[in-house]
Amino acid sequence: MAKEFFPLRPEAHPVIYAYEDSNPEYRGLLKVGYTTIDVEKRVEQQYPTKQPDGKKPYRIVFSKSAMYSDGSSFTDHDVHRALRKKTFQVLVESGSTARSMI
């Protein structure tokens, strides 16, 4: 069987997102992330403990596709680099976790 010239587009739908934590200690900070699952589900994974009042301890402020029109994609690390070039300060970076000051 002949090998396909162009690889098929993956089933994943990569997304770049940003959210803010409601803790006053983190006011003015955003967490920028990348996921191939639902953004709400991904952020919930980072907050496994529910608040007593039932409110979410975060607010998603940005969520867009991380795919280019040619089918390639970019990650949160690419966004972090772009933020640094624009003089945003990345305060903490560990693996896939980074918070950027706006």
N, CA, C and O atoms as CSV, one atom per row, in Angstrom:
chain,resi,resn,atom,element,x,y,z
A,1,MET,N,N,0.846,-1.187,0.000
A,1,MET,CA,C,0.000,0.000,0.000
A,1,MET,C,C,0.886,1.243,0.000
A,1,MET,O,O,1.884,1.289,0.720
A,2,ALA,N,N,0.544,2.224,-0.777
A,2,ALA,CA,C,1.328,3.448,-0.900
A,2,ALA,C,C,1.204,4.285,0.370
A,2,ALA,O,O,0.124,4.403,0.951
A,3,LYS,N,N,2.308,4.853,0.781
A,3,LYS,CA,C,2.325,5.722,1.951
A,3,LYS,C,C,1.719,7.075,1.562
A,3,LYS,O,O,2.004,7.609,0.490
A,4,GLU,N,N,0.881,7.619,2.448
A,4,GLU,CA,C,0.256,8.907,2.153
A,4,GLU,C,C,1.308,10.005,2.150
A,4,GLU,O,O,2.201,10.038,2.997
A,5,PHE,N,N,1.186,10.893,1.188
A,5,PHE,CA,C,2.145,11.984,1.052
A,5,PHE,C,C,2.026,12.974,2.216
A,5,PHE,O,O,3.031,13.393,2.790
A,6,PHE,N,N,0.795,13.337,2.553
A,6,PHE,CA,C,0.556,14.242,3.671
A,6,PHE,C,C,-0.059,13.463,4.817
A,6,PHE,O,O,-1.027,12.729,4.612
A,7,PRO,N,N,0.481,13.605,6.022
A,7,PRO,CA,C,-0.118,12.907,7.158
A,7,PRO,C,C,-1.511,13.452,7.445
A,7,PRO,O,O,-1.790,14.626,7.201
A,8,LEU,N,N,-2.373,12.601,7.960
A,8,LEU,CA,C,-3.720,13.030,8.308
A,8,LEU,C,C,-3.666,13.978,9.494
A,8,LEU,O,O,-2.800,13.866,10.362
A,9,ARG,N,N,-4.594,14.900,9.513
A,9,ARG,CA,C,-4.690,15.837,10.622
A,9,ARG,C,C,-5.082,15.059,11.877
A,9,ARG,O,O,-5.972,14.211,11.820
A,10,PRO,N,N,-4.429,15.334,13.009
A,10,PRO,CA,C,-4.755,14.591,14.233
A,10,PRO,C,C,-6.170,14.892,14.715
A,10,PRO,O,O,-6.733,15.944,14.413
A,11,GLU,N,N,-6.728,13.957,15.465
A,11,GLU,CA,C,-8.073,14.140,16.014
A,11,GLU,C,C,-8.075,15.149,17.159
A,11,GLU,O,O,-9.117,15.721,17.481
A,12,ALA,N,N,-6.921,15.369,17.773
A,12,ALA,CA,C,-6.828,16.299,18.900
A,12,ALA,C,C,-7.145,17.720,18.450
A,12,ALA,O,O,-6.918,18.092,17.299
A,13,HIS,N,N,-7.664,18.485,19.367
A,13,HIS,CA,C,-7.973,19.892,19.111
A,13,HIS,C,C,-7.235,20.723,20.156
A,13,HIS,O,O,-7.817,21.083,21.179
A,14,PRO,N,N,-5.964,21.032,19.913
A,14,PRO,CA,C,-5.184,21.766,20.907
A,14,PRO,C,C,-5.713,23.175,21.131
A,14,PRO,O,O,-6.132,23.866,20.202
A,15,VAL,N,N,-5.679,23.572,22.389
A,15,VAL,CA,C,-6.213,24.871,22.793
A,15,VAL,C,C,-5.215,25.562,23.723
A,15,VAL,O,O,-4.614,24.925,24.588
A,16,ILE,N,N,-5.050,26.850,23.538
A,16,ILE,CA,C,-4.304,27.700,24.460
A,16,ILE,C,C,-5.346,28.403,25.322
A,16,ILE,O,O,-6.354,28.895,24.815
A,17,TYR,N,N,-5.097,28.446,26.622
A,17,TYR,CA,C,-6.045,29.090,27.526
A,17,TYR,C,C,-5.294,29.882,28.585
A,17,TYR,O,O,-4.100,29.674,28.800
A,18,ALA,N,N,-6.002,30.791,29.244
A,18,ALA,CA,C,-5.453,31.545,30.366
A,18,ALA,C,C,-6.551,31.685,31.406
A,18,ALA,O,O,-7.723,31.881,31.083
A,19,TYR,N,N,-6.142,31.581,32.659
A,19,TYR,CA,C,-7.108,31.788,33.735
A,19,TYR,C,C,-6.441,32.537,34.878
A,19,TYR,O,O,-5.217,32.566,35.008
A,20,GLU,N,N,-7.291,33.140,35.701
A,20,GLU,CA,C,-6.815,33.824,36.892
A,20,GLU,C,C,-7.364,33.125,38.120
A,20,GLU,O,O,-8.501,32.653,38.125
A,21,ASP,N,N,-6.553,33.065,39.153
A,21,ASP,CA,C,-6.936,32.473,40.429
A,21,ASP,C,C,-7.661,33.540,41.239
A,21,ASP,O,O,-7.262,34.705,41.212
A,22,SER,N,N,-8.716,33.169,41.957
A,22,SER,CA,C,-9.480,34.157,42.721
A,22,SER,C,C,-8.816,34.523,44.048
A,22,SER,O,O,-9.271,35.444,44.727
A,23,ASN,N,N,-7.758,33.824,44.425
A,23,ASN,CA,C,-7.034,34.142,45.652
A,23,ASN,C,C,-6.401,35.532,45.503
A,23,ASN,O,O,-5.664,35.767,44.546
A,24,PRO,N,N,-6.677,36.458,46.438
A,24,PRO,CA,C,-6.113,37.815,46.328
A,24,PRO,C,C,-4.583,37.832,46.232
A,24,PRO,O,O,-4.008,38.763,45.668
A,25,GLU,N,N,-3.941,36.833,46.767
A,25,GLU,CA,C,-2.477,36.746,46.710
A,25,GLU,C,C,-1.976,36.672,45.266
A,25,GLU,O,O,-0.846,37.065,44.977
A,26,TYR,N,N,-2.822,36.167,44.361
A,26,TYR,CA,C,-2.440,35.995,42.958
A,26,TYR,C,C,-3.075,37.022,42.032
A,26,TYR,O,O,-3.075,36.844,40.814
A,27,ARG,N,N,-3.618,38.102,42.605
A,27,ARG,CA,C,-4.258,39.149,41.793
A,27,ARG,C,C,-3.262,39.691,40.766
A,27,ARG,O,O,-2.115,39.982,41.103
A,28,GLY,N,N,-3.698,39.823,39.528
A,28,GLY,CA,C,-2.852,40.363,38.465
A,28,GLY,C,C,-2.025,39.309,37.750
A,28,GLY,O,O,-1.277,39.631,36.827
A,29,LEU,N,N,-2.148,38.054,38.163
A,29,LEU,CA,C,-1.387,36.977,37.527
A,29,LEU,C,C,-2.302,36.113,36.679
A,29,LEU,O,O,-3.463,35.895,37.026
A,30,LEU,N,N,-1.776,35.622,35.566
A,30,LEU,CA,C,-2.507,34.689,34.719
A,30,LEU,C,C,-1.706,33.410,34.575
A,30,LEU,O,O,-0.478,33.437,34.505
A,31,LYS,N,N,-2.403,32.304,34.534
A,31,LYS,CA,C,-1.790,31.013,34.206
A,31,LYS,C,C,-2.112,30.773,32.751
A,31,LYS,O,O,-3.282,30.758,32.367
A,32,VAL,N,N,-1.090,30.584,31.934
A,32,VAL,CA,C,-1.263,30.303,30.515
A,32,VAL,C,C,-0.990,28.821,30.324
A,32,VAL,O,O,0.042,28.317,30.768
A,33,GLY,N,N,-1.909,28.119,29.667
A,33,GLY,CA,C,-1.743,26.683,29.490
A,33,GLY,C,C,-2.122,26.204,28.102
A,33,GLY,O,O,-2.622,26.954,27.263
A,34,TYR,N,N,-1.861,24.925,27.898
A,34,TYR,CA,C,-2.133,24.237,26.633
A,34,TYR,C,C,-2.828,22.934,26.992
A,34,TYR,O,O,-2.455,22.276,27.962
A,35,THR,N,N,-3.825,22.563,26.225
A,35,THR,CA,C,-4.513,21.300,26.478
A,35,THR,C,C,-5.123,20.769,25.190
A,35,THR,O,O,-5.365,21.511,24.239
A,36,THR,N,N,-5.361,19.474,25.188
A,36,THR,CA,C,-6.091,18.857,24.073
A,36,THR,C,C,-7.444,18.341,24.555
A,36,THR,O,O,-8.168,17.685,23.806
A,37,ILE,N,N,-7.781,18.642,25.812
A,37,ILE,CA,C,-9.101,18.288,26.334
A,37,ILE,C,C,-9.880,19.582,26.575
A,37,ILE,O,O,-9.360,20.673,26.339
A,38,ASP,N,N,-11.097,19.465,27.033
A,38,ASP,CA,C,-11.931,20.621,27.347
A,38,ASP,C,C,-11.221,21.515,28.362
A,38,ASP,O,O,-10.724,21.021,29.374
A,39,VAL,N,N,-11.166,22.816,28.107
A,39,VAL,CA,C,-10.435,23.744,28.969
A,39,VAL,C,C,-10.988,23.726,30.394
A,39,VAL,O,O,-10.213,23.682,31.349
A,40,GLU,N,N,-12.279,23.759,30.550
A,40,GLU,CA,C,-12.883,23.738,31.887
A,40,GLU,C,C,-12.454,22.485,32.653
A,40,GLU,O,O,-12.113,22.565,33.833
A,41,LYS,N,N,-12.472,21.339,31.989
A,41,LYS,CA,C,-12.032,20.097,32.635
A,41,LYS,C,C,-10.557,20.167,33.014
A,41,LYS,O,O,-10.168,19.709,34.088
A,42,ARG,N,N,-9.729,20.743,32.129
A,42,ARG,CA,C,-8.294,20.832,32.407
A,42,ARG,C,C,-8.017,21.711,33.617
A,42,ARG,O,O,-7.210,21.350,34.474
A,43,VAL,N,N,-8.680,22.866,33.695
A,43,VAL,CA,C,-8.456,23.757,34.833
A,43,VAL,C,C,-8.995,23.118,36.112
A,43,VAL,O,O,-8.372,23.247,37.166
A,44,GLU,N,N,-10.118,22.444,36.046
A,44,GLU,CA,C,-10.655,21.733,37.214
A,44,GLU,C,C,-9.660,20.704,37.747
A,44,GLU,O,O,-9.586,20.484,38.955
A,45,GLN,N,N,-8.890,20.070,36.850
A,45,GLN,CA,C,-7.868,19.104,37.288
A,45,GLN,C,C,-6.814,19.779,38.157
A,45,GLN,O,O,-6.217,19.133,39.019
A,46,GLN,N,N,-6.582,21.060,37.942
A,46,GLN,CA,C,-5.583,21.799,38.708
A,46,GLN,C,C,-6.139,22.310,40.034
A,46,GLN,O,O,-5.384,22.805,40.871
A,47,TYR,N,N,-7.446,22.196,40.232
A,47,TYR,CA,C,-8.128,22.609,41.459
A,47,TYR,C,C,-9.002,21.459,41.957
A,47,TYR,O,O,-10.228,21.554,41.903
A,48,PRO,N,N,-8.391,20.374,42.441
A,48,PRO,CA,C,-9.185,19.204,42.831
A,48,PRO,C,C,-10.036,19.413,44.082
A,48,PRO,O,O,-10.997,18.672,44.292
A,49,THR,N,N,-9.713,20.396,44.915
A,49,THR,CA,C,-10.478,20.641,46.132
A,49,THR,C,C,-11.531,21.705,45.869
A,49,THR,O,O,-11.216,22.801,45.405
A,50,LYS,N,N,-12.767,21.380,46.163
A,50,LYS,CA,C,-13.867,22.330,45.957
A,50,LYS,C,C,-13.926,23.318,47.118
A,50,LYS,O,O,-13.601,22.962,48.251
A,51,GLN,N,N,-14.333,24.538,46.849
A,51,GLN,CA,C,-14.502,25.536,47.893
A,51,GLN,C,C,-15.807,25.279,48.626
A,51,GLN,O,O,-16.761,24.779,48.030
A,52,PRO,N,N,-15.865,25.615,49.918
A,52,PRO,CA,C,-17.095,25.365,50.700
A,52,PRO,C,C,-18.334,26.042,50.126
A,52,PRO,O,O,-19.438,25.506,50.230
A,53,ASP,N,N,-18.161,27.218,49.519
A,53,ASP,CA,C,-19.320,27.941,48.980
A,53,ASP,C,C,-19.735,27.450,47.597
A,53,ASP,O,O,-20.725,27.924,47.039
A,54,GLY,N,N,-18.975,26.494,47.040
A,54,GLY,CA,C,-19.302,25.935,45.732
A,54,GLY,C,C,-18.813,26.753,44.554
A,54,GLY,O,O,-18.974,26.339,43.406
A,55,LYS,N,N,-18.220,27.904,44.816
A,55,LYS,CA,C,-17.712,28.745,43.733
A,55,LYS,C,C,-16.389,28.188,43.217
A,55,LYS,O,O,-15.634,27.548,43.949
A,56,LYS,N,N,-16.132,28.444,41.959
A,56,LYS,CA,C,-14.857,28.045,41.360
A,56,LYS,C,C,-13.778,29.011,41.830
A,56,LYS,O,O,-14.002,30.221,41.859
A,57,PRO,N,N,-12.605,28.489,42.200
A,57,PRO,CA,C,-11.535,29.369,42.667
A,57,PRO,C,C,-10.719,29.981,41.521
A,57,PRO,O,O,-9.578,30.396,41.723
A,58,TYR,N,N,-11.294,30.034,40.343
A,58,TYR,CA,C,-10.600,30.553,39.167
A,58,TYR,C,C,-11.622,31.100,38.178
A,58,TYR,O,O,-12.822,30.847,38.282
A,59,ARG,N,N,-11.098,31.864,37.208
A,59,ARG,CA,C,-11.943,32.367,36.112
A,59,ARG,C,C,-11.145,32.245,34.825
A,59,ARG,O,O,-10.054,32.803,34.706
A,60,ILE,N,N,-11.692,31.512,33.863
A,60,ILE,CA,C,-11.048,31.361,32.560
A,60,ILE,C,C,-11.276,32.663,31.790
A,60,ILE,O,O,-12.415,33.088,31.598
A,61,VAL,N,N,-10.186,33.290,31.352
A,61,VAL,CA,C,-10.286,34.590,30.683
A,61,VAL,C,C,-9.967,34.519,29.195
A,61,VAL,O,O,-10.212,35.473,28.457
A,62,PHE,N,N,-9.421,33.389,28.755
A,62,PHE,CA,C,-9.035,33.263,27.348
A,62,PHE,C,C,-8.998,31.793,26.966
A,62,PHE,O,O,-8.506,30.960,27.728
A,63,SER,N,N,-9.518,31.473,25.790
A,63,SER,CA,C,-9.496,30.105,25.273
A,63,SER,C,C,-9.650,30.156,23.755
A,63,SER,O,O,-10.700,30.530,23.233
A,64,LYS,N,N,-8.571,29.767,23.055
A,64,LYS,CA,C,-8.578,29.789,21.581
A,64,LYS,C,C,-7.838,28.577,21.041
A,64,LYS,O,O,-6.990,28.003,21.724
A,65,SER,N,N,-8.156,28.194,19.828
A,65,SER,CA,C,-7.472,27.091,19.166
A,65,SER,C,C,-5.982,27.378,19.056
A,65,SER,O,O,-5.567,28.509,18.807
A,66,ALA,N,N,-5.190,26.335,19.246
A,66,ALA,CA,C,-3.732,26.460,19.120
A,66,ALA,C,C,-3.258,25.895,17.789
A,66,ALA,O,O,-2.084,25.555,17.635
A,67,MET,N,N,-4.170,25.797,16.828
A,67,MET,CA,C,-3.818,25.249,15.523
A,67,MET,C,C,-3.741,26.345,14.479
A,67,MET,O,O,-4.572,27.252,14.427
A,68,TYR,N,N,-2.720,26.231,13.652
A,68,TYR,CA,C,-2.593,27.099,12.490
A,68,TYR,C,C,-3.445,26.538,11.359
A,68,TYR,O,O,-3.874,25.386,11.422
A,69,SER,N,N,-3.689,27.324,10.346
A,69,SER,CA,C,-4.530,26.875,9.226
A,69,SER,C,C,-3.914,25.712,8.462
A,69,SER,O,O,-4.629,24.971,7.787
A,70,ASP,N,N,-2.584,25.539,8.557
A,70,ASP,CA,C,-1.939,24.419,7.861
A,70,ASP,C,C,-1.999,23.111,8.651
A,70,ASP,O,O,-1.494,22.086,8.193
A,71,GLY,N,N,-2.617,23.144,9.840
A,71,GLY,CA,C,-2.751,21.928,10.652
A,71,GLY,C,C,-1.699,21.776,11.722
A,71,GLY,O,O,-1.839,20.924,12.599
A,72,SER,N,N,-0.647,22.575,11.680
A,72,SER,CA,C,0.353,22.521,12.743
A,72,SER,C,C,-0.180,23.292,13.955
A,72,SER,O,O,-1.188,23.991,13.856
A,73,SER,N,N,0.490,23.163,15.077
A,73,SER,CA,C,0.008,23.839,16.280
A,73,SER,C,C,1.170,24.432,17.069
A,73,SER,O,O,2.338,24.175,16.777
A,74,PHE,N,N,0.824,25.227,18.069
A,74,PHE,CA,C,1.811,25.804,18.972
A,74,PHE,C,C,1.397,25.466,20.392
A,74,PHE,O,O,0.263,25.052,20.631
A,75,THR,N,N,2.321,25.645,21.345
A,75,THR,CA,C,2.046,25.278,22.735
A,75,THR,C,C,2.146,26.494,23.645
A,75,THR,O,O,2.458,27.600,23.204
A,76,ASP,N,N,1.875,26.262,24.916
A,76,ASP,CA,C,1.998,27.335,25.898
A,76,ASP,C,C,3.435,27.836,26.006
A,76,ASP,O,O,3.656,29.001,26.335
A,77,HIS,N,N,4.408,26.976,25.736
A,77,HIS,CA,C,5.810,27.415,25.775
A,77,HIS,C,C,6.069,28.481,24.708
A,77,HIS,O,O,6.843,29.412,24.931
A,78,ASP,N,N,5.426,28.341,23.559
A,78,ASP,CA,C,5.542,29.356,22.503
A,78,ASP,C,C,4.925,30.681,22.964
A,78,ASP,O,O,5.458,31.755,22.688
A,79,VAL,N,N,3.805,30.587,23.662
A,79,VAL,CA,C,3.154,31.798,24.186
A,79,VAL,C,C,4.043,32.445,25.245
A,79,VAL,O,O,4.182,33.668,25.273
A,80,HIS,N,N,4.646,31.636,26.116
A,80,HIS,CA,C,5.537,32.180,27.149
A,80,HIS,C,C,6.706,32.940,26.508
A,80,HIS,O,O,7.071,34.026,26.960
A,81,ARG,N,N,7.286,32.359,25.454
A,81,ARG,CA,C,8.390,33.032,24.751
A,81,ARG,C,C,7.928,34.371,24.162
A,81,ARG,O,O,8.627,35.380,24.260
A,82,ALA,N,N,6.749,34.360,23.556
A,82,ALA,CA,C,6.218,35.595,22.961
A,82,ALA,C,C,5.962,36.646,24.043
A,82,ALA,O,O,6.209,37.831,23.819
A,83,LEU,N,N,5.473,36.230,25.203
A,83,LEU,CA,C,5.233,37.169,26.299
A,83,LEU,C,C,6.540,37.779,26.794
A,83,LEU,O,O,6.604,38.974,27.082
A,84,ARG,N,N,7.573,36.961,26.893
A,84,ARG,CA,C,8.879,37.478,27.312
A,84,ARG,C,C,9.392,38.534,26.326
A,84,ARG,O,O,9.937,39.559,26.735
A,85,LYS,N,N,9.212,38.277,25.035
A,85,LYS,CA,C,9.654,39.237,24.016
A,85,LYS,C,C,8.893,40.557,24.130
A,85,LYS,O,O,9.424,41.616,23.795
A,86,LYS,N,N,7.658,40.491,24.601
A,86,LYS,CA,C,6.840,41.695,24.774
A,86,LYS,C,C,7.037,42.308,26.160
A,86,LYS,O,O,6.291,43.205,26.551
A,87,THR,N,N,8.020,41.839,26.891
A,87,THR,CA,C,8.416,42.295,28.226
A,87,THR,C,C,7.445,41.927,29.342
A,87,THR,O,O,7.447,42.577,30.387
A,88,PHE,N,N,6.627,40.918,29.154
A,88,PHE,CA,C,5.852,40.381,30.256
A,88,PHE,C,C,6.804,39.532,31.076
A,88,PHE,O,O,7.719,38.912,30.532
A,89,GLN,N,N,6.597,39.505,32.350
A,89,GLN,CA,C,7.496,38.759,33.222
A,89,GLN,C,C,6.889,37.407,33.569
A,89,GLN,O,O,5.779,37.349,34.099
A,90,VAL,N,N,7.595,36.326,33.281
A,90,VAL,CA,C,7.173,35.002,33.696
A,90,VAL,C,C,7.724,34.811,35.096
A,90,VAL,O,O,8.939,34.785,35.294
A,91,LEU,N,N,6.827,34.676,36.070
A,91,LEU,CA,C,7.241,34.607,37.460
A,91,LEU,C,C,7.676,33.220,37.884
A,91,LEU,O,O,8.676,33.072,38.588
A,92,VAL,N,N,6.938,32.198,37.465
A,92,VAL,CA,C,7.241,30.824,37.849
A,92,VAL,C,C,7.114,29.961,36.614
A,92,VAL,O,O,6.121,30.049,35.892
A,93,GLU,N,N,8.099,29.137,36.364
A,93,GLU,CA,C,8.003,28.201,35.253
A,93,GLU,C,C,8.571,26.879,35.708
A,93,GLU,O,O,9.748,26.780,36.053
A,94,SER,N,N,7.724,25.856,35.708
A,94,SER,CA,C,8.134,24.526,36.144
A,94,SER,C,C,7.369,23.524,35.315
A,94,SER,O,O,6.165,23.359,35.509
A,95,GLY,N,N,8.035,22.848,34.394
A,95,GLY,CA,C,7.331,21.935,33.505
A,95,GLY,C,C,6.386,22.721,32.637
A,95,GLY,O,O,6.806,23.592,31.875
A,96,SER,N,N,5.096,22.413,32.751
A,96,SER,CA,C,4.116,23.110,31.927
A,96,SER,C,C,3.390,24.196,32.711
A,96,SER,O,O,2.358,24.692,32.258
A,97,THR,N,N,3.908,24.575,33.880
A,97,THR,CA,C,3.238,25.590,34.694
A,97,THR,C,C,3.993,26.895,34.630
A,97,THR,O,O,5.195,26.941,34.889
A,98,ALA,N,N,3.292,27.949,34.289
A,98,ALA,CA,C,3.913,29.276,34.295
A,98,ALA,C,C,2.836,30.291,34.593
A,98,ALA,O,O,1.691,30.138,34.170
A,99,ARG,N,N,3.204,31.330,35.325
A,99,ARG,CA,C,2.287,32.429,35.580
A,99,ARG,C,C,2.957,33.678,35.040
A,99,ARG,O,O,4.144,33.902,35.275
A,100,SER,N,N,2.223,34.467,34.338
A,100,SER,CA,C,2.786,35.688,33.751
A,100,SER,C,C,2.107,36.912,34.334
A,100,SER,O,O,0.883,36.953,34.457
A,101,MET,N,N,2.904,37.912,34.694
A,101,MET,CA,C,2.369,39.147,35.224
A,101,MET,C,C,1.956,40.041,34.073
A,101,MET,O,O,2.674,40.175,33.081
A,102,ILE,N,N,0.804,40.645,34.215
A,102,ILE,CA,C,0.306,41.562,33.169
A,102,ILE,C,C,0.410,42.975,33.697
A,102,ILE,O,O,0.052,43.923,32.998
